[in-house]
Amino acid sequence: MKRLFYLLLPIVFLIVSVPWAFVNDTEKTLFGMPDWVIYSLVSAASFATLMALLIGFCWNISAGESDDDVIK
């Protein structure tokens, strides 16, 4: 169950990080950029951090090297 969670987490995070909510015609700006650009940049940085943490701490689980996944 843990392995499935760690494998699906990046996929779910990528779906959430797409700026779906920014389809309005209003162009709000923040730091001179549209707000959807800021959302995308923050999402990309967050995804990179998430992947670094998952690879660093959960490599053995996601690679299937735990004792629970061994077929006997």
N, C-alpha and C positions, 0 to 999 in steps of 0.2 A: 504494500500500500504506500509506503514511504517513497519507494522508487517511482511509482506512477505519479505521485504528487510532484516530485522534483523534475520529472520529465514534462509534465503538463504546465507547470508554472510559467516557464518562459513563453509558451504559446499563448496562454491566457494574457500574460502581461503585454505581449506584442499586439494582441487584438484591442486591449484597452488603451494602448498608447497611440493608436491612430486617431487623429483629431476629427472624429465623426460629428461631434457636437458643433463644430464651427462651420455650418453651412449657411449661416445668415449672411445677408448682404452688408451688414454693418461692419465697418472696418475699425475696430478699436485698436489702439496702438499702445504698446508698452516698450519703453526704451527705443522708440522709433520703428519697431517691428510690429506686424500684426500679432494679435494675441495667440493665434494658432501656431505661429512660429515658435513663440516662447514655450507653449505647451509641448511641441514636438522636440525642442532642444532639451527640456527638462525630462521628458520621457526617454529620450535616447541616453542621456546621462544616467538615469535611474536604471534602465535596462542593462547598461554596461556594468554598473555596480552590482546589480542582481546576478548577472552571469559570473562576475568575478567571485562573488561570495559562494554561489552554487558550485563552481568549479573548485574553489579553494577548500571548502568544507565538506562537500558532499560528493566528491569524485568517485569514491568507492561504491557508494550507494547507487549512483546513476549508471555506473559502468557495469553493475551487476556482479561485483566481486564480493558481496556479503555472503555469509553462510546460509541465509534464508533462501537465496535464489539458486542454490546448487541442486541440480536434479540428481536424485540417488537411484 
